[in-house]
Amino acid sequence: MSKVLSKDELNKNMDLLSNSWSIEGLYLKGSYSFNNFDNAFSFMKEVAVKCEEMNHHPKWTNVYNKLDIELYTHDSGGITEKDFELSCFMDTVFQKFK
């Protein structure tokens, strides 16, 4: 089980992410906009492989070209390093779609 991050650790890790991310309540929330649905879906397919490797799955909602994401480590009861590892990966993958 991963350790829930302290407020200081959360703030430090937020500096590593793009401005697509914020902390809202218990969740690390992100949002990406793509040129079209195909790009949004391609992004989701690529990220899904990483999610399976990590056994860490986001709550995400896709409407046409927009993807909204919530990350939270359920078995730990808060935001952990796993959430930041996945969000950093998403930021990297998103660069291909800009």
Biopython code that builds the backbone (N, CA, C, O; Angstrom):
import numpy as np
from Bio.PDB.StructureBuilder import StructureBuilder

atoms = [
    (1, "MET", "N", (0.853, -1.179, 0.000)),
    (1, "MET", "CA", (0.000, 0.000, 0.000)),
    (1, "MET", "C", (0.896, 1.239, 0.000)),
    (1, "MET", "O", (1.902, 1.296, 0.708)),
    (2, "SER", "N", (0.519, 2.211, -0.793)),
    (2, "SER", "CA", (1.280, 3.454, -0.890)),
    (2, "SER", "C", (0.907, 4.417, 0.227)),
    (2, "SER", "O", (-0.222, 4.418, 0.717)),
    (3, "LYS", "N", (1.885, 5.244, 0.625)),
    (3, "LYS", "CA", (1.680, 6.220, 1.701)),
    (3, "LYS", "C", (0.998, 7.476, 1.144)),
    (3, "LYS", "O", (1.390, 7.999, 0.101)),
    (4, "VAL", "N", (-0.031, 7.949, 1.860)),
    (4, "VAL", "CA", (-0.683, 9.207, 1.500)),
    (4, "VAL", "C", (0.304, 10.341, 1.728)),
    (4, "VAL", "O", (0.977, 10.390, 2.757)),
    (5, "LEU", "N", (0.388, 11.248, 0.768)),
    (5, "LEU", "CA", (1.352, 12.346, 0.840)),
    (5, "LEU", "C", (0.876, 13.460, 1.762)),
    (5, "LEU", "O", (-0.317, 13.751, 1.850)),
    (6, "SER", "N", (1.830, 14.074, 2.444)),
    (6, "SER", "CA", (1.528, 15.231, 3.300)),
    (6, "SER", "C", (1.269, 16.446, 2.417)),
    (6, "SER", "O", (1.514, 16.409, 1.211)),
    (7, "LYS", "N", (0.775, 17.519, 3.020)),
    (7, "LYS", "CA", (0.534, 18.763, 2.278)),
    (7, "LYS", "C", (1.820, 19.277, 1.639)),
    (7, "LYS", "O", (1.809, 19.709, 0.486)),
    (8, "ASP", "N", (2.918, 19.233, 2.372)),
    (8, "ASP", "CA", (4.210, 19.676, 1.825)),
    (8, "ASP", "C", (4.633, 18.811, 0.645)),
    (8, "ASP", "O", (5.112, 19.329, -0.364)),
    (9, "GLU", "N", (4.462, 17.511, 0.764)),
    (9, "GLU", "CA", (4.813, 16.599, -0.322)),
    (9, "GLU", "C", (3.919, 16.829, -1.540)),
    (9, "GLU", "O", (4.388, 16.783, -2.678)),
    (10, "LEU", "N", (2.641, 17.075, -1.299)),
    (10, "LEU", "CA", (1.719, 17.378, -2.397)),
    (10, "LEU", "C", (2.170, 18.628, -3.144)),
    (10, "LEU", "O", (2.239, 18.635, -4.373)),
    (11, "ASN", "N", (2.477, 19.683, -2.395)),
    (11, "ASN", "CA", (2.897, 20.940, -3.019)),
    (11, "ASN", "C", (4.185, 20.768, -3.822)),
    (11, "ASN", "O", (4.313, 21.308, -4.921)),
    (12, "LYS", "N", (5.128, 20.023, -3.276)),
    (12, "LYS", "CA", (6.395, 19.770, -3.976)),
    (12, "LYS", "C", (6.142, 19.022, -5.286)),
    (12, "LYS", "O", (6.706, 19.363, -6.325)),
    (13, "ASN", "N", (5.292, 18.004, -5.223)),
    (13, "ASN", "CA", (4.991, 17.216, -6.422)),
    (13, "ASN", "C", (4.185, 17.995, -7.451)),
    (13, "ASN", "O", (4.315, 17.749, -8.650)),
    (14, "MET", "N", (3.363, 18.923, -7.004)),
    (14, "MET", "CA", (2.576, 19.734, -7.951)),
    (14, "MET", "C", (3.498, 20.551, -8.857)),
    (14, "MET", "O", (3.149, 20.838, -10.002)),
    (15, "ASP", "N", (4.675, 20.927, -8.346)),
    (15, "ASP", "CA", (5.642, 21.687, -9.145)),
    (15, "ASP", "C", (6.157, 20.882, -10.338)),
    (15, "ASP", "O", (6.688, 21.463, -11.285)),
    (16, "LEU", "N", (6.010, 19.569, -10.309)),
    (16, "LEU", "CA", (6.482, 18.704, -11.389)),
    (16, "LEU", "C", (5.471, 18.564, -12.526)),
    (16, "LEU", "O", (5.805, 18.067, -13.601)),
    (17, "LEU", "N", (4.234, 19.005, -12.284)),
    (17, "LEU", "CA", (3.155, 18.802, -13.251)),
    (17, "LEU", "C", (2.876, 20.049, -14.077)),
    (17, "LEU", "O", (3.236, 21.163, -13.696)),
    (18, "SER", "N", (2.231, 19.837, -15.208)),
    (18, "SER", "CA", (1.773, 20.955, -16.040)),
    (18, "SER", "C", (0.629, 21.658, -15.327)),
    (18, "SER", "O", (0.116, 21.175, -14.317)),
    (19, "ASN", "N", (0.236, 22.809, -15.868)),
    (19, "ASN", "CA", (-0.884, 23.546, -15.262)),
    (19, "ASN", "C", (-2.233, 22.908, -15.587)),
    (19, "ASN", "O", (-3.280, 23.479, -15.282)),
    (20, "SER", "N", (-2.213, 21.734, -16.200)),
    (20, "SER", "CA", (-3.450, 20.981, -16.447)),
    (20, "SER", "C", (-3.972, 20.311, -15.176)),
    (20, "SER", "O", (-5.078, 19.770, -15.161)),
    (21, "TRP", "N", (-3.169, 20.352, -14.110)),
    (21, "TRP", "CA", (-3.483, 19.614, -12.892)),
    (21, "TRP", "C", (-3.712, 20.535, -11.699)),
    (21, "TRP", "O", (-3.119, 21.609, -11.593)),
    (22, "SER", "N", (-4.590, 20.084, -10.801)),
    (22, "SER", "CA", (-4.831, 20.797, -9.551)),
    (22, "SER", "C", (-5.261, 19.777, -8.498)),
    (22, "SER", "O", (-5.648, 18.653, -8.819)),
    (23, "ILE", "N", (-5.186, 20.190, -7.255)),
    (23, "ILE", "CA", (-5.692, 19.357, -6.165)),
    (23, "ILE", "C", (-7.017, 19.951, -5.735)),
    (23, "ILE", "O", (-7.114, 21.127, -5.384)),
    (24, "GLU", "N", (-8.033, 19.109, -5.772)),
    (24, "GLU", "CA", (-9.372, 19.532, -5.352)),
    (24, "GLU", "C", (-9.892, 18.497, -4.369)),
    (24, "GLU", "O", (-10.240, 17.375, -4.739)),
    (25, "GLY", "N", (-9.934, 18.902, -3.118)),
    (25, "GLY", "CA", (-10.363, 17.975, -2.074)),
    (25, "GLY", "C", (-9.386, 16.824, -1.961)),
    (25, "GLY", "O", (-8.190, 17.034, -1.755)),
    (26, "LEU", "N", (-9.889, 15.610, -2.095)),
    (26, "LEU", "CA", (-9.052, 14.418, -1.974)),
    (26, "LEU", "C", (-8.466, 13.963, -3.307)),
    (26, "LEU", "O", (-7.782, 12.941, -3.359)),
    (27, "TYR", "N", (-8.722, 14.707, -4.388)),
    (27, "TYR", "CA", (-8.359, 14.249, -5.721)),
    (27, "TYR", "C", (-7.307, 15.122, -6.391)),
    (27, "TYR", "O", (-7.245, 16.333, -6.175)),
    (28, "LEU", "N", (-6.490, 14.481, -7.200)),
    (28, "LEU", "CA", (-5.604, 15.158, -8.131)),
    (28, "LEU", "C", (-6.374, 15.164, -9.444)),
    (28, "LEU", "O", (-6.614, 14.113, -10.039)),
    (29, "LYS", "N", (-6.758, 16.356, -9.891)),
    (29, "LYS", "CA", (-7.610, 16.470, -11.073)),
    (29, "LYS", "C", (-6.853, 17.090, -12.234)),
    (29, "LYS", "O", (-6.098, 18.049, -12.075)),
    (30, "GLY", "N", (-7.081, 16.509, -13.409)),
    (30, "GLY", "CA", (-6.455, 17.014, -14.616)),
    (30, "GLY", "C", (-7.475, 17.153, -15.732)),
    (30, "GLY", "O", (-8.550, 16.554, -15.699)),
    (31, "SER", "N", (-7.111, 17.956, -16.718)),
    (31, "SER", "CA", (-7.984, 18.159, -17.870)),
    (31, "SER", "C", (-7.120, 18.439, -19.088)),
    (31, "SER", "O", (-6.212, 19.269, -19.046)),
    (32, "TYR", "N", (-7.415, 17.735, -20.171)),
    (32, "TYR", "CA", (-6.709, 17.933, -21.429)),
    (32, "TYR", "C", (-7.720, 18.154, -22.552)),
    (32, "TYR", "O", (-8.791, 17.547, -22.561)),
    (33, "SER", "N", (-7.375, 19.024, -23.492)),
    (33, "SER", "CA", (-8.178, 19.227, -24.704)),
    (33, "SER", "C", (-7.340, 18.853, -25.916)),
    (33, "SER", "O", (-6.166, 19.210, -26.005)),
    (34, "PHE", "N", (-7.939, 18.144, -26.830)),
    (34, "PHE", "CA", (-7.274, 17.641, -28.017)),
    (34, "PHE", "C", (-7.895, 18.279, -29.262)),
    (34, "PHE", "O", (-8.912, 18.968, -29.173)),
    (35, "ASN", "N", (-7.283, 18.047, -30.406)),
    (35, "ASN", "CA", (-7.821, 18.587, -31.654)),
    (35, "ASN", "C", (-9.096, 17.887, -32.085)),
    (35, "ASN", "O", (-9.933, 18.476, -32.767)),
    (36, "ASN", "N", (-9.245, 16.626, -31.687)),
    (36, "ASN", "CA", (-10.415, 15.859, -32.120)),
    (36, "ASN", "C", (-10.572, 14.630, -31.223)),
    (36, "ASN", "O", (-9.741, 14.367, -30.353)),
    (37, "PHE", "N", (-11.641, 13.895, -31.451)),
    (37, "PHE", "CA", (-11.922, 12.704, -30.656)),
    (37, "PHE", "C", (-10.860, 11.633, -30.859)),
    (37, "PHE", "O", (-10.458, 10.972, -29.902)),
    (38, "ASP", "N", (-10.400, 11.454, -32.103)),
    (38, "ASP", "CA", (-9.409, 10.427, -32.393)),
    (38, "ASP", "C", (-8.151, 10.623, -31.558)),
    (38, "ASP", "O", (-7.610, 9.653, -31.025)),
    (39, "ASN", "N", (-7.677, 11.858, -31.434)),
    (39, "ASN", "CA", (-6.490, 12.130, -30.611)),
    (39, "ASN", "C", (-6.765, 11.866, -29.136)),
    (39, "ASN", "O", (-5.924, 11.299, -28.437)),
    (40, "ALA", "N", (-7.921, 12.269, -28.669)),
    (40, "ALA", "CA", (-8.277, 12.025, -27.268)),
    (40, "ALA", "C", (-8.303, 10.519, -26.982)),
    (40, "ALA", "O", (-7.794, 10.060, -25.960)),
    (41, "PHE", "N", (-8.899, 9.770, -27.894)),
    (41, "PHE", "CA", (-9.003, 8.327, -27.693)),
    (41, "PHE", "C", (-7.635, 7.654, -27.808)),
    (41, "PHE", "O", (-7.345, 6.719, -27.061)),
    (42, "SER", "N", (-6.799, 8.112, -28.725)),
    (42, "SER", "CA", (-5.439, 7.565, -28.856)),
    (42, "SER", "C", (-4.644, 7.798, -27.581)),
    (42, "SER", "O", (-3.918, 6.913, -27.129)),
    (43, "PHE", "N", (-4.776, 8.983, -27.001)),
    (43, "PHE", "CA", (-4.132, 9.298, -25.723)),
    (43, "PHE", "C", (-4.606, 8.319, -24.653)),
    (43, "PHE", "O", (-3.795, 7.752, -23.920)),
    (44, "MET", "N", (-5.908, 8.125, -24.567)),
    (44, "MET", "CA", (-6.464, 7.229, -23.549)),
    (44, "MET", "C", (-5.953, 5.797, -23.732)),
    (44, "MET", "O", (-5.659, 5.112, -22.752)),
    (45, "LYS", "N", (-5.848, 5.352, -24.973)),
    (45, "LYS", "CA", (-5.344, 3.988, -25.217)),
    (45, "LYS", "C", (-3.901, 3.849, -24.748)),
    (45, "LYS", "O", (-3.543, 2.848, -24.127)),
    (46, "GLU", "N", (-3.077, 4.841, -25.039)),
    (46, "GLU", "CA", (-1.681, 4.778, -24.622)),
    (46, "GLU", "C", (-1.552, 4.821, -23.101)),
    (46, "GLU", "O", (-0.768, 4.072, -22.518)),
    (47, "VAL", "N", (-2.308, 5.682, -22.473)),
    (47, "VAL", "CA", (-2.264, 5.790, -21.012)),
    (47, "VAL", "C", (-2.824, 4.530, -20.352)),
    (47, "VAL", "O", (-2.359, 4.130, -19.284)),
    (48, "ALA", "N", (-3.815, 3.908, -20.980)),
    (48, "ALA", "CA", (-4.414, 2.696, -20.409)),
    (48, "ALA", "C", (-3.379, 1.585, -20.228)),
    (48, "ALA", "O", (-3.453, 0.822, -19.264)),
    (49, "VAL", "N", (-2.426, 1.490, -21.138)),
    (49, "VAL", "CA", (-1.371, 0.479, -21.020)),
    (49, "VAL", "C", (-0.549, 0.731, -19.751)),
    (49, "VAL", "O", (-0.249, -0.201, -19.005)),
    (50, "LYS", "N", (-0.189, 1.988, -19.517)),
    (50, "LYS", "CA", (0.562, 2.354, -18.306)),
    (50, "LYS", "C", (-0.269, 2.071, -17.051)),
    (50, "LYS", "O", (0.256, 1.582, -16.050)),
    (51, "CYS", "N", (-1.547, 2.377, -17.109)),
    (51, "CYS", "CA", (-2.433, 2.130, -15.964)),
    (51, "CYS", "C", (-2.447, 0.647, -15.600)),
    (51, "CYS", "O", (-2.401, 0.292, -14.422)),
    (52, "GLU", "N", (-2.509, -0.204, -16.597)),
    (52, "GLU", "CA", (-2.495, -1.639, -16.356)),
    (52, "GLU", "C", (-1.162, -2.071, -15.757)),
    (52, "GLU", "O", (-1.128, -2.873, -14.822)),
    (53, "GLU", "N", (-0.050, -1.535, -16.300)),
    (53, "GLU", "CA", (1.277, -1.868, -15.763)),
    (53, "GLU", "C", (1.394, -1.484, -14.291)),
    (53, "GLU", "O", (1.975, -2.212, -13.487)),
    (54, "MET", "N", (0.827, -0.320, -13.956)),
    (54, "MET", "CA", (0.903, 0.185, -12.584)),
    (54, "MET", "C", (-0.175, -0.405, -11.673)),
    (54, "MET", "O", (-0.090, -0.297, -10.450)),
    (55, "ASN", "N", (-1.187, -1.028, -12.277)),
    (55, "ASN", "CA", (-2.393, -1.439, -11.548)),
    (55, "ASN", "C", (-2.966, -0.232, -10.797)),
    (55, "ASN", "O", (-3.287, -0.298, -9.611)),
    (56, "HIS", "N", (-3.079, 0.862, -11.535)),
    (56, "HIS", "CA", (-3.577, 2.120, -10.970)),
    (56, "HIS", "C", (-4.442, 2.782, -12.044)),
    (56, "HIS", "O", (-3.936, 3.213, -13.080)),
    (57, "HIS", "N", (-5.726, 2.858, -11.792)),
    (57, "HIS", "CA", (-6.674, 3.242, -12.829)),
    (57, "HIS", "C", (-7.397, 4.538, -12.481)),
    (57, "HIS", "O", (-7.954, 4.672, -11.391)),
    (58, "PRO", "N", (-7.386, 5.485, -13.406)),
    (58, "PRO", "CA", (-8.023, 6.776, -13.146)),
    (58, "PRO", "C", (-9.532, 6.712, -13.335)),
    (58, "PRO", "O", (-10.068, 5.815, -13.985)),
    (59, "LYS", "N", (-10.180, 7.676, -12.754)),
    (59, "LYS", "CA", (-11.558, 7.962, -13.129)),
    (59, "LYS", "C", (-11.425, 9.026, -14.203)),
    (59, "LYS", "O", (-10.899, 10.108, -13.943)),
    (60, "TRP", "N", (-11.895, 8.732, -15.405)),
    (60, "TRP", "CA", (-11.789, 9.739, -16.454)),
    (60, "TRP", "C", (-13.054, 9.780, -17.280)),
    (60, "TRP", "O", (-13.750, 8.779, -17.448)),
    (61, "THR", "N", (-13.331, 10.960, -17.788)),
    (61, "THR", "CA", (-14.515, 11.199, -18.596)),
    (61, "THR", "C", (-14.085, 11.865, -19.881)),
    (61, "THR", "O", (-13.377, 12.872, -19.871)),
    (62, "ASN", "N", (-14.521, 11.294, -20.988)),
    (62, "ASN", "CA", (-14.185, 11.834, -22.298)),
    (62, "ASN", "C", (-15.455, 12.274, -22.995)),
    (62, "ASN", "O", (-16.397, 11.495, -23.134)),
    (63, "VAL", "N", (-15.482, 13.540, -23.438)),
    (63, "VAL", "CA", (-16.547, 14.054, -24.278)),
    (63, "VAL", "C", (-15.876, 14.708, -25.479)),
    (63, "VAL", "O", (-15.220, 15.743, -25.357)),
    (64, "TYR", "N", (-16.051, 14.087, -26.636)),
    (64, "TYR", "CA", (-15.448, 14.487, -27.890)),
    (64, "TYR", "C", (-13.939, 14.694, -27.740)),
    (64, "TYR", "O", (-13.190, 13.718, -27.714)),
    (65, "ASN", "N", (-13.483, 15.938, -27.641)),
    (65, "ASN", "CA", (-12.040, 16.202, -27.630)),
    (65, "ASN", "C", (-11.508, 16.560, -26.237)),
    (65, "ASN", "O", (-10.348, 16.949, -26.102)),
    (66, "LYS", "N", (-12.338, 16.433, -25.215)),
    (66, "LYS", "CA", (-11.932, 16.830, -23.867)),
    (66, "LYS", "C", (-11.903, 15.617, -22.952)),
    (66, "LYS", "O", (-12.786, 14.760, -22.991)),
    (67, "LEU", "N", (-10.860, 15.571, -22.128)),
    (67, "LEU", "CA", (-10.701, 14.489, -21.166)),
    (67, "LEU", "C", (-10.493, 15.085, -19.782)),
    (67, "LEU", "O", (-9.573, 15.874, -19.569)),
    (68, "ASP", "N", (-11.355, 14.703, -18.843)),
    (68, "ASP", "CA", (-11.231, 15.121, -17.447)),
    (68, "ASP", "C", (-10.847, 13.894, -16.630)),
    (68, "ASP", "O", (-11.398, 12.810, -16.820)),
    (69, "ILE", "N", (-9.889, 14.078, -15.715)),
    (69, "ILE", "CA", (-9.294, 12.963, -14.985)),
    (69, "ILE", "C", (-9.321, 13.243, -13.491)),
    (69, "ILE", "O", (-9.092, 14.372, -13.057)),
    (70, "GLU", "N", (-9.602, 12.209, -12.709)),
    (70, "GLU", "CA", (-9.463, 12.258, -11.253)),
    (70, "GLU", "C", (-8.563, 11.106, -10.832)),
    (70, "GLU", "O", (-8.805, 9.950, -11.178)),
    (71, "LEU", "N", (-7.520, 11.440, -10.079)),
    (71, "LEU", "CA", (-6.622, 10.425, -9.540)),
    (71, "LEU", "C", (-6.701, 10.427, -8.020)),
    (71, "LEU", "O", (-6.783, 11.476, -7.381)),
    (72, "TYR", "N", (-6.673, 9.229, -7.467)),
    (72, "TYR", "CA", (-6.816, 9.020, -6.026)),
    (72, "TYR", "C", (-6.438, 7.565, -5.782)),
    (72, "TYR", "O", (-6.918, 6.681, -6.492)),
    (73, "THR", "N", (-5.601, 7.301, -4.809)),
    (73, "THR", "CA", (-5.219, 5.925, -4.515)),
    (73, "THR", "C", (-6.204, 5.374, -3.480)),
    (73, "THR", "O", (-6.068, 5.608, -2.279)),
    (74, "HIS", "N", (-7.185, 4.645, -3.975)),
    (74, "HIS", "CA", (-8.299, 4.195, -3.136)),
    (74, "HIS", "C", (-7.861, 3.333, -1.967)),
    (74, "HIS", "O", (-8.354, 3.513, -0.853)),
    (75, "ASP", "N", (-6.941, 2.393, -2.196)),
    (75, "ASP", "CA", (-6.559, 1.501, -1.097)),
    (75, "ASP", "C", (-5.737, 2.215, -0.023)),
    (75, "ASP", "O", (-5.563, 1.689, 1.077)),
    (76, "SER", "N", (-5.226, 3.426, -0.342)),
    (76, "SER", "CA", (-4.483, 4.223, 0.648)),
    (76, "SER", "C", (-5.338, 5.335, 1.248)),
    (76, "SER", "O", (-5.012, 5.866, 2.310)),
    (77, "GLY", "N", (-6.420, 5.687, 0.579)),
    (77, "GLY", "CA", (-7.317, 6.713, 1.090)),
    (77, "GLY", "C", (-6.857, 8.139, 0.834)),
    (77, "GLY", "O", (-7.191, 9.046, 1.597)),
    (78, "GLY", "N", (-6.093, 8.346, -0.234)),
    (78, "GLY", "CA", (-5.649, 9.708, -0.549)),
    (78, "GLY", "C", (-4.729, 9.730, -1.757)),
    (78, "GLY", "O", (-4.610, 8.744, -2.484)),
    (79, "ILE", "N", (-4.082, 10.864, -1.959)),
    (79, "ILE", "CA", (-3.160, 11.041, -3.077)),
    (79, "ILE", "C", (-1.787, 10.522, -2.668)),
    (79, "ILE", "O", (-1.266, 10.879, -1.611)),
    (80, "THR", "N", (-1.207, 9.674, -3.519)),
    (80, "THR", "CA", (0.104, 9.074, -3.247)),
    (80, "THR", "C", (1.054, 9.337, -4.424)),
    (80, "THR", "O", (0.686, 9.966, -5.416)),
    (81, "GLU", "N", (2.265, 8.845, -4.284)),
    (81, "GLU", "CA", (3.252, 8.950, -5.367)),
    (81, "GLU", "C", (2.738, 8.303, -6.649)),
    (81, "GLU", "O", (3.077, 8.748, -7.745)),
    (82, "LYS", "N", (1.922, 7.257, -6.521)),
    (82, "LYS", "CA", (1.370, 6.591, -7.710)),
    (82, "LYS", "C", (0.570, 7.576, -8.556)),
    (82, "LYS", "O", (0.630, 7.535, -9.785)),
    (83, "ASP", "N", (-0.170, 8.453, -7.906)),
    (83, "ASP", "CA", (-0.977, 9.429, -8.629)),
    (83, "ASP", "C", (-0.088, 10.408, -9.387)),
    (83, "ASP", "O", (-0.394, 10.795, -10.514)),
    (84, "PHE", "N", (1.011, 10.803, -8.759)),
    (84, "PHE", "CA", (1.923, 11.731, -9.425)),
    (84, "PHE", "C", (2.721, 11.035, -10.527)),
    (84, "PHE", "O", (3.016, 11.646, -11.554)),
    (85, "GLU", "N", (3.066, 9.782, -10.330)),
    (85, "GLU", "CA", (3.754, 9.047, -11.395)),
    (85, "GLU", "C", (2.869, 8.970, -12.643)),
    (85, "GLU", "O", (3.332, 9.190, -13.763)),
    (86, "LEU", "N", (1.592, 8.654, -12.429)),
    (86, "LEU", "CA", (0.676, 8.536, -13.559)),
    (86, "LEU", "C", (0.393, 9.892, -14.194)),
    (86, "LEU", "O", (0.346, 9.992, -15.420)),
    (87, "SER", "N", (0.205, 10.925, -13.402)),
    (87, "SER", "CA", (-0.077, 12.249, -13.971)),
    (87, "SER", "C", (1.132, 12.793, -14.734)),
    (87, "SER", "O", (0.959, 13.437, -15.769)),
    (88, "CYS", "N", (2.339, 12.550, -14.251)),
    (88, "CYS", "CA", (3.552, 12.955, -14.991)),
    (88, "CYS", "C", (3.631, 12.215, -16.323)),
    (88, "CYS", "O", (3.978, 12.801, -17.348)),
    (89, "PHE", "N", (3.308, 10.931, -16.299)),
    (89, "PHE", "CA", (3.283, 10.154, -17.536)),
    (89, "PHE", "C", (2.269, 10.748, -18.507)),
    (89, "PHE", "O", (2.558, 10.892, -19.695)),
    (90, "MET", "N", (1.089, 11.091, -18.012)),
    (90, "MET", "CA", (0.057, 11.682, -18.872)),
    (90, "MET", "C", (0.541, 12.995, -19.480)),
    (90, "MET", "O", (0.328, 13.242, -20.667)),
    (91, "ASP", "N", (1.187, 13.836, -18.683)),
    (91, "ASP", "CA", (1.734, 15.096, -19.209)),
    (91, "ASP", "C", (2.715, 14.823, -20.345)),
    (91, "ASP", "O", (2.706, 15.528, -21.355)),
    (92, "THR", "N", (3.555, 13.814, -20.189)),
    (92, "THR", "CA", (4.544, 13.474, -21.219)),
    (92, "THR", "C", (3.853, 12.989, -22.491)),
    (92, "THR", "O", (4.204, 13.419, -23.590)),
    (93, "VAL", "N", (2.890, 12.112, -22.352)),
    (93, "VAL", "CA", (2.173, 11.585, -23.515)),
    (93, "VAL", "C", (1.405, 12.711, -24.213)),
    (93, "VAL", "O", (1.348, 12.751, -25.442)),
    (94, "PHE", "N", (0.824, 13.610, -23.449)),
    (94, "PHE", "CA", (0.034, 14.698, -24.037)),
    (94, "PHE", "C", (0.870, 15.564, -24.974)),
    (94, "PHE", "O", (0.334, 16.135, -25.923)),
    (95, "GLN", "N", (2.166, 15.671, -24.726)),
    (95, "GLN", "CA", (3.042, 16.501, -25.575)),
    (95, "GLN", "C", (2.977, 16.055, -27.041)),
    (95, "GLN", "O", (3.147, 16.877, -27.942)),
    (96, "LYS", "N", (2.737, 14.791, -27.283)),
    (96, "LYS", "CA", (2.640, 14.273, -28.658)),
    (96, "LYS", "C", (1.414, 14.804, -29.391)),
    (96, "LYS", "O", (1.371, 14.800, -30.622)),
    (97, "PHE", "N", (0.429, 15.257, -28.644)),
    (97, "PHE", "CA", (-0.864, 15.633, -29.234)),
    (97, "PHE", "C", (-1.065, 17.145, -29.323)),
    (97, "PHE", "O", (-2.138, 17.601, -29.717)),
    (98, "LYS", "N", (-0.066, 17.908, -28.969)),
    (98, "LYS", "CA", (-0.202, 19.367, -29.028)),
    (98, "LYS", "C", (-0.048, 19.866, -30.440)),
    (98, "LYS", "O", (-0.132, 21.071, -30.682)),
]
sb = StructureBuilder()
sb.init_structure("model")
sb.init_model(0)
sb.init_chain("A")
sb.init_seg("    ")
for serial, (resi, resn, name, xyz) in enumerate(atoms, 1):
    if name == "N":
        sb.init_residue(resn, " ", resi, " ")
    sb.init_atom(name, np.array(xyz, "f"), 0.0, 1.0, " ", f" {name:<3s}", serial, name[0])
structure = sb.get_structure()
